[in-house]
Every structure is written in C-alpha cells, then in structure tokens.
Amino acid sequence: MPSQLPSKICEVCGLPFNWRKKCKKNWDQVKYCSERCRKNKKSTSFGSPKI
C-alpha cells in the first residue's frame, strides 16, 4: 500500500515524495523527488531565507 511507504520532502521544490524501489539501496541519501530537482539544486534554495 502506498500509504505505508516512507516519504520525504524534496529539498528543492518542497513537495513530498514516497519511497521507490529503485531507491531501495540508498534511501537515506535521497534528497530530491526527481532528476529535474536534482539538476536544479543549485538554482533553488528552498527552506533558506531569501535576503
């Protein structure tokens, strides 16, 4: 059931995402919900105060 899967918040877009089978070996290191967010990690600073 999808509701029993662990989830995290994406560091770039701030949206929640669930555990995926392809992330089974390194779930603790997963920070981004998608390749798009992973590639945009430097251009967006979600959670940081904007000055």
PyMOL Python script that loads the backbone (N, CA, C, O; Angstrom):
from pymol import cmd

cmd.read_pdbstr("""\
ATOM      1  N   MET A   1       0.835  -1.196   0.000  1.00  0.00           N
ATOM      2  CA  MET A   1       0.000   0.000   0.000  1.00  0.00           C
ATOM      3  C   MET A   1       0.869   1.245   0.000  1.00  0.00           C
ATOM      4  O   MET A   1       1.835   1.323   0.759  1.00  0.00           O
ATOM      5  N   PRO A   2       0.548   2.204  -0.824  1.00  0.00           N
ATOM      6  CA  PRO A   2       1.347   3.419  -0.893  1.00  0.00           C
ATOM      7  C   PRO A   2       1.383   4.215   0.411  1.00  0.00           C
ATOM      8  O   PRO A   2       2.376   4.889   0.685  1.00  0.00           O
ATOM      9  N   SER A   3       0.340   4.152   1.208  1.00  0.00           N
ATOM     10  CA  SER A   3       0.301   4.939   2.439  1.00  0.00           C
ATOM     11  C   SER A   3       1.281   4.421   3.487  1.00  0.00           C
ATOM     12  O   SER A   3       1.585   5.135   4.443  1.00  0.00           O
ATOM     13  N   GLN A   4       1.777   3.205   3.331  1.00  0.00           N
ATOM     14  CA  GLN A   4       2.707   2.639   4.302  1.00  0.00           C
ATOM     15  C   GLN A   4       4.167   2.843   3.905  1.00  0.00           C
ATOM     16  O   GLN A   4       5.069   2.490   4.664  1.00  0.00           O
ATOM     17  N   LEU A   5       4.404   3.408   2.723  1.00  0.00           N
ATOM     18  CA  LEU A   5       5.764   3.639   2.270  1.00  0.00           C
ATOM     19  C   LEU A   5       6.331   4.875   2.957  1.00  0.00           C
ATOM     20  O   LEU A   5       5.599   5.828   3.223  1.00  0.00           O
ATOM     21  N   PRO A   6       7.642   4.864   3.247  1.00  0.00           N
ATOM     22  CA  PRO A   6       8.249   6.063   3.830  1.00  0.00           C
ATOM     23  C   PRO A   6       8.238   7.206   2.834  1.00  0.00           C
ATOM     24  O   PRO A   6       8.232   6.985   1.623  1.00  0.00           O
ATOM     25  N   SER A   7       8.237   8.413   3.340  1.00  0.00           N
ATOM     26  CA  SER A   7       8.249   9.568   2.448  1.00  0.00           C
ATOM     27  C   SER A   7       9.223  10.615   2.975  1.00  0.00           C
ATOM     28  O   SER A   7       9.619  10.590   4.140  1.00  0.00           O
ATOM     29  N   LYS A   8       9.598  11.531   2.094  1.00  0.00           N
ATOM     30  CA  LYS A   8      10.498  12.639   2.419  1.00  0.00           C
ATOM     31  C   LYS A   8       9.993  13.898   1.727  1.00  0.00           C
ATOM     32  O   LYS A   8       9.095  13.844   0.887  1.00  0.00           O
ATOM     33  N   ILE A   9      10.581  15.022   2.090  1.00  0.00           N
ATOM     34  CA  ILE A   9      10.278  16.292   1.452  1.00  0.00           C
ATOM     35  C   ILE A   9      11.462  16.653   0.552  1.00  0.00           C
ATOM     36  O   ILE A   9      12.610  16.632   0.996  1.00  0.00           O
ATOM     37  N   CYS A  10      11.188  16.976  -0.685  1.00  0.00           N
ATOM     38  CA  CYS A  10      12.233  17.344  -1.643  1.00  0.00           C
ATOM     39  C   CYS A  10      12.910  18.638  -1.189  1.00  0.00           C
ATOM     40  O   CYS A  10      12.232  19.599  -0.822  1.00  0.00           O
ATOM     41  N   GLU A  11      14.236  18.665  -1.212  1.00  0.00           N
ATOM     42  CA  GLU A  11      14.986  19.845  -0.779  1.00  0.00           C
ATOM     43  C   GLU A  11      14.883  21.014  -1.751  1.00  0.00           C
ATOM     44  O   GLU A  11      15.176  22.150  -1.378  1.00  0.00           O
ATOM     45  N   VAL A  12      14.474  20.758  -2.985  1.00  0.00           N
ATOM     46  CA  VAL A  12      14.398  21.825  -3.983  1.00  0.00           C
ATOM     47  C   VAL A  12      12.986  22.392  -4.078  1.00  0.00           C
ATOM     48  O   VAL A  12      12.790  23.596  -3.913  1.00  0.00           O
ATOM     49  N   CYS A  13      11.998  21.533  -4.343  1.00  0.00           N
ATOM     50  CA  CYS A  13      10.641  22.035  -4.577  1.00  0.00           C
ATOM     51  C   CYS A  13       9.762  22.014  -3.323  1.00  0.00           C
ATOM     52  O   CYS A  13       8.725  22.676  -3.290  1.00  0.00           O
ATOM     53  N   GLY A  14      10.162  21.268  -2.299  1.00  0.00           N
ATOM     54  CA  GLY A  14       9.406  21.239  -1.056  1.00  0.00           C
ATOM     55  C   GLY A  14       8.212  20.309  -1.069  1.00  0.00           C
ATOM     56  O   GLY A  14       7.439  20.290  -0.111  1.00  0.00           O
ATOM     57  N   LEU A  15       8.040  19.532  -2.137  1.00  0.00           N
ATOM     58  CA  LEU A  15       6.916  18.611  -2.232  1.00  0.00           C
ATOM     59  C   LEU A  15       7.289  17.256  -1.642  1.00  0.00           C
ATOM     60  O   LEU A  15       8.443  16.837  -1.730  1.00  0.00           O
ATOM     61  N   PRO A  16       6.320  16.569  -1.042  1.00  0.00           N
ATOM     62  CA  PRO A  16       6.597  15.232  -0.509  1.00  0.00           C
ATOM     63  C   PRO A  16       6.719  14.205  -1.630  1.00  0.00           C
ATOM     64  O   PRO A  16       6.058  14.317  -2.662  1.00  0.00           O
ATOM     65  N   PHE A  17       7.563  13.210  -1.418  1.00  0.00           N
ATOM     66  CA  PHE A  17       7.670  12.101  -2.351  1.00  0.00           C
ATOM     67  C   PHE A  17       7.879  10.814  -1.574  1.00  0.00           C
ATOM     68  O   PHE A  17       8.458  10.821  -0.488  1.00  0.00           O
ATOM     69  N   ASN A  18       7.406   9.713  -2.134  1.00  0.00           N
ATOM     70  CA  ASN A  18       7.452   8.423  -1.458  1.00  0.00           C
ATOM     71  C   ASN A  18       8.641   7.589  -1.890  1.00  0.00           C
ATOM     72  O   ASN A  18       9.257   7.834  -2.928  1.00  0.00           O
ATOM     73  N   TRP A  19       8.946   6.600  -1.070  1.00  0.00           N
ATOM     74  CA  TRP A  19       9.986   5.621  -1.353  1.00  0.00           C
ATOM     75  C   TRP A  19       9.696   4.933  -2.672  1.00  0.00           C
ATOM     76  O   TRP A  19       8.545   4.636  -2.989  1.00  0.00           O
ATOM     77  N   ARG A  20      10.752   4.680  -3.442  1.00  0.00           N
ATOM     78  CA  ARG A  20      10.621   3.949  -4.698  1.00  0.00           C
ATOM     79  C   ARG A  20      11.569   2.764  -4.669  1.00  0.00           C
ATOM     80  O   ARG A  20      12.615   2.807  -4.022  1.00  0.00           O
ATOM     81  N   LYS A  21      11.200   1.720  -5.367  1.00  0.00           N
ATOM     82  CA  LYS A  21      12.012   0.507  -5.387  1.00  0.00           C
ATOM     83  C   LYS A  21      13.433   0.788  -5.866  1.00  0.00           C
ATOM     84  O   LYS A  21      14.387   0.200  -5.357  1.00  0.00           O
ATOM     85  N   LYS A  22      13.577   1.688  -6.849  1.00  0.00           N
ATOM     86  CA  LYS A  22      14.913   1.982  -7.378  1.00  0.00           C
ATOM     87  C   LYS A  22      15.808   2.684  -6.356  1.00  0.00           C
ATOM     88  O   LYS A  22      17.025   2.735  -6.536  1.00  0.00           O
ATOM     89  N   CYS A  23      15.223   3.223  -5.293  1.00  0.00           N
ATOM     90  CA  CYS A  23      15.990   3.912  -4.248  1.00  0.00           C
ATOM     91  C   CYS A  23      16.242   3.009  -3.036  1.00  0.00           C
ATOM     92  O   CYS A  23      16.723   3.472  -2.002  1.00  0.00           O
ATOM     93  N   LYS A  24      15.924   1.753  -3.169  1.00  0.00           N
ATOM     94  CA  LYS A  24      15.986   0.823  -2.035  1.00  0.00           C
ATOM     95  C   LYS A  24      17.356   0.802  -1.359  1.00  0.00           C
ATOM     96  O   LYS A  24      17.442   0.785  -0.131  1.00  0.00           O
ATOM     97  N   LYS A  25      18.423   0.803  -2.152  1.00  0.00           N
ATOM     98  CA  LYS A  25      19.765   0.670  -1.589  1.00  0.00           C
ATOM     99  C   LYS A  25      20.284   1.956  -0.950  1.00  0.00           C
ATOM    100  O   LYS A  25      21.125   1.900  -0.053  1.00  0.00           O
ATOM    101  N   ASN A  26      19.798   3.108  -1.395  1.00  0.00           N
ATOM    102  CA  ASN A  26      20.343   4.366  -0.874  1.00  0.00           C
ATOM    103  C   ASN A  26      19.269   5.369  -0.446  1.00  0.00           C
ATOM    104  O   ASN A  26      19.452   6.573  -0.627  1.00  0.00           O
ATOM    105  N   TRP A  27      18.175   4.907   0.106  1.00  0.00           N
ATOM    106  CA  TRP A  27      17.069   5.783   0.508  1.00  0.00           C
ATOM    107  C   TRP A  27      17.530   6.857   1.487  1.00  0.00           C
ATOM    108  O   TRP A  27      17.013   7.973   1.455  1.00  0.00           O
ATOM    109  N   ASP A  28      18.481   6.548   2.347  1.00  0.00           N
ATOM    110  CA  ASP A  28      18.946   7.535   3.317  1.00  0.00           C
ATOM    111  C   ASP A  28      19.646   8.729   2.660  1.00  0.00           C
ATOM    112  O   ASP A  28      19.674   9.820   3.230  1.00  0.00           O
ATOM    113  N   GLN A  29      20.208   8.527   1.469  1.00  0.00           N
ATOM    114  CA  GLN A  29      20.904   9.601   0.777  1.00  0.00           C
ATOM    115  C   GLN A  29      20.017  10.361  -0.218  1.00  0.00           C
ATOM    116  O   GLN A  29      20.430  11.399  -0.733  1.00  0.00           O
ATOM    117  N   VAL A  30      18.817   9.865  -0.493  1.00  0.00           N
ATOM    118  CA  VAL A  30      17.926  10.510  -1.471  1.00  0.00           C
ATOM    119  C   VAL A  30      17.420  11.832  -0.891  1.00  0.00           C
ATOM    120  O   VAL A  30      16.910  11.875   0.228  1.00  0.00           O
ATOM    121  N   LYS A  31      17.569  12.919  -1.674  1.00  0.00           N
ATOM    122  CA  LYS A  31      17.162  14.251  -1.233  1.00  0.00           C
ATOM    123  C   LYS A  31      16.175  14.916  -2.170  1.00  0.00           C
ATOM    124  O   LYS A  31      15.506  15.877  -1.790  1.00  0.00           O
ATOM    125  N   TYR A  32      16.076  14.411  -3.403  1.00  0.00           N
ATOM    126  CA  TYR A  32      15.286  15.082  -4.435  1.00  0.00           C
ATOM    127  C   TYR A  32      14.210  14.156  -4.982  1.00  0.00           C
ATOM    128  O   TYR A  32      14.402  12.942  -5.053  1.00  0.00           O
ATOM    129  N   CYS A  33      13.079  14.733  -5.368  1.00  0.00           N
ATOM    130  CA  CYS A  33      11.944  13.940  -5.845  1.00  0.00           C
ATOM    131  C   CYS A  33      12.110  13.493  -7.289  1.00  0.00           C
ATOM    132  O   CYS A  33      11.462  12.540  -7.724  1.00  0.00           O
ATOM    133  N   SER A  34      12.983  14.182  -8.043  1.00  0.00           N
ATOM    134  CA  SER A  34      13.122  13.881  -9.470  1.00  0.00           C
ATOM    135  C   SER A  34      14.487  14.311  -9.979  1.00  0.00           C
ATOM    136  O   SER A  34      15.228  15.016  -9.293  1.00  0.00           O
ATOM    137  N   GLU A  35      14.809  13.878 -11.189  1.00  0.00           N
ATOM    138  CA  GLU A  35      16.043  14.317 -11.843  1.00  0.00           C
ATOM    139  C   GLU A  35      16.012  15.829 -12.068  1.00  0.00           C
ATOM    140  O   GLU A  35      17.036  16.502 -11.951  1.00  0.00           O
ATOM    141  N   ARG A  36      14.857  16.343 -12.385  1.00  0.00           N
ATOM    142  CA  ARG A  36      14.729  17.781 -12.628  1.00  0.00           C
ATOM    143  C   ARG A  36      15.127  18.575 -11.383  1.00  0.00           C
ATOM    144  O   ARG A  36      15.867  19.553 -11.483  1.00  0.00           O
ATOM    145  N   CYS A  37      14.646  18.163 -10.227  1.00  0.00           N
ATOM    146  CA  CYS A  37      15.006  18.855  -8.989  1.00  0.00           C
ATOM    147  C   CYS A  37      16.480  18.642  -8.655  1.00  0.00           C
ATOM    148  O   CYS A  37      17.142  19.559  -8.170  1.00  0.00           O
ATOM    149  N   ARG A  38      16.993  17.461  -8.906  1.00  0.00           N
ATOM    150  CA  ARG A  38      18.408  17.200  -8.631  1.00  0.00           C
ATOM    151  C   ARG A  38      19.293  18.115  -9.474  1.00  0.00           C
ATOM    152  O   ARG A  38      20.300  18.629  -8.989  1.00  0.00           O
ATOM    153  N   LYS A  39      18.918  18.315 -10.724  1.00  0.00           N
ATOM    154  CA  LYS A  39      19.701  19.178 -11.608  1.00  0.00           C
ATOM    155  C   LYS A  39      19.552  20.656 -11.255  1.00  0.00           C
ATOM    156  O   LYS A  39      20.446  21.453 -11.541  1.00  0.00           O
ATOM    157  N   ASN A  40      18.437  21.026 -10.640  1.00  0.00           N
ATOM    158  CA  ASN A  40      18.191  22.424 -10.270  1.00  0.00           C
ATOM    159  C   ASN A  40      18.542  22.731  -8.825  1.00  0.00           C
ATOM    160  O   ASN A  40      18.148  23.777  -8.308  1.00  0.00           O
ATOM    161  N   LYS A  41      19.263  21.856  -8.168  1.00  0.00           N
ATOM    162  CA  LYS A  41      19.545  22.032  -6.745  1.00  0.00           C
ATOM    163  C   LYS A  41      20.322  23.305  -6.432  1.00  0.00           C
ATOM    164  O   LYS A  41      20.174  23.857  -5.342  1.00  0.00           O
ATOM    165  N   LYS A  42      21.145  23.783  -7.362  1.00  0.00           N
ATOM    166  CA  LYS A  42      21.926  24.986  -7.113  1.00  0.00           C
ATOM    167  C   LYS A  42      21.139  26.260  -7.362  1.00  0.00           C
ATOM    168  O   LYS A  42      21.430  27.295  -6.762  1.00  0.00           O
ATOM    169  N   SER A  43      20.145  26.197  -8.241  1.00  0.00           N
ATOM    170  CA  SER A  43      19.408  27.403  -8.602  1.00  0.00           C
ATOM    171  C   SER A  43      18.267  27.715  -7.657  1.00  0.00           C
ATOM    172  O   SER A  43      17.767  28.840  -7.660  1.00  0.00           O
ATOM    173  N   THR A  44      17.839  26.763  -6.852  1.00  0.00           N
ATOM    174  CA  THR A  44      16.733  26.970  -5.926  1.00  0.00           C
ATOM    175  C   THR A  44      17.198  26.712  -4.513  1.00  0.00           C
ATOM    176  O   THR A  44      17.885  25.723  -4.258  1.00  0.00           O
ATOM    177  N   SER A  45      16.837  27.580  -3.595  1.00  0.00           N
ATOM    178  CA  SER A  45      17.236  27.387  -2.212  1.00  0.00           C
ATOM    179  C   SER A  45      15.991  27.296  -1.344  1.00  0.00           C
ATOM    180  O   SER A  45      15.704  28.216  -0.579  1.00  0.00           O
ATOM    181  N   PHE A  46      15.251  26.205  -1.452  1.00  0.00           N
ATOM    182  CA  PHE A  46      14.051  26.002  -0.645  1.00  0.00           C
ATOM    183  C   PHE A  46      14.453  25.882   0.817  1.00  0.00           C
ATOM    184  O   PHE A  46      15.422  25.197   1.144  1.00  0.00           O
ATOM    185  N   GLY A  47      13.722  26.537   1.684  1.00  0.00           N
ATOM    186  CA  GLY A  47      13.980  26.445   3.102  1.00  0.00           C
ATOM    187  C   GLY A  47      14.978  27.469   3.618  1.00  0.00           C
ATOM    188  O   GLY A  47      15.087  27.662   4.829  1.00  0.00           O
ATOM    189  N   SER A  48      15.699  28.121   2.739  1.00  0.00           N
ATOM    190  CA  SER A  48      16.648  29.142   3.143  1.00  0.00           C
ATOM    191  C   SER A  48      15.977  30.508   3.055  1.00  0.00           C
ATOM    192  O   SER A  48      15.231  30.775   2.113  1.00  0.00           O
ATOM    193  N   PRO A  49      16.235  31.361   4.018  1.00  0.00           N
ATOM    194  CA  PRO A  49      15.638  32.703   3.942  1.00  0.00           C
ATOM    195  C   PRO A  49      16.236  33.491   2.781  1.00  0.00           C
ATOM    196  O   PRO A  49      17.449  33.492   2.574  1.00  0.00           O
ATOM    197  N   LYS A  50      15.369  34.160   2.029  1.00  0.00           N
ATOM    198  CA  LYS A  50      15.828  34.977   0.906  1.00  0.00           C
ATOM    199  C   LYS A  50      16.143  36.373   1.406  1.00  0.00           C
ATOM    200  O   LYS A  50      15.338  36.989   2.105  1.00  0.00           O
ATOM    201  N   ILE A  51      17.294  36.860   1.052  1.00  0.00           N
ATOM    202  CA  ILE A  51      17.735  38.174   1.526  1.00  0.00           C
ATOM    203  C   ILE A  51      17.696  39.168   0.377  1.00  0.00           C
ATOM    204  O   ILE A  51      18.030  40.339   0.561  1.00  0.00           O
TER     205      ILE A  51
END
""", "prot")
cmd.dss("prot")
cmd.show_as("cartoon", "prot")
cmd.util.cbc("prot")
cmd.orient("prot")
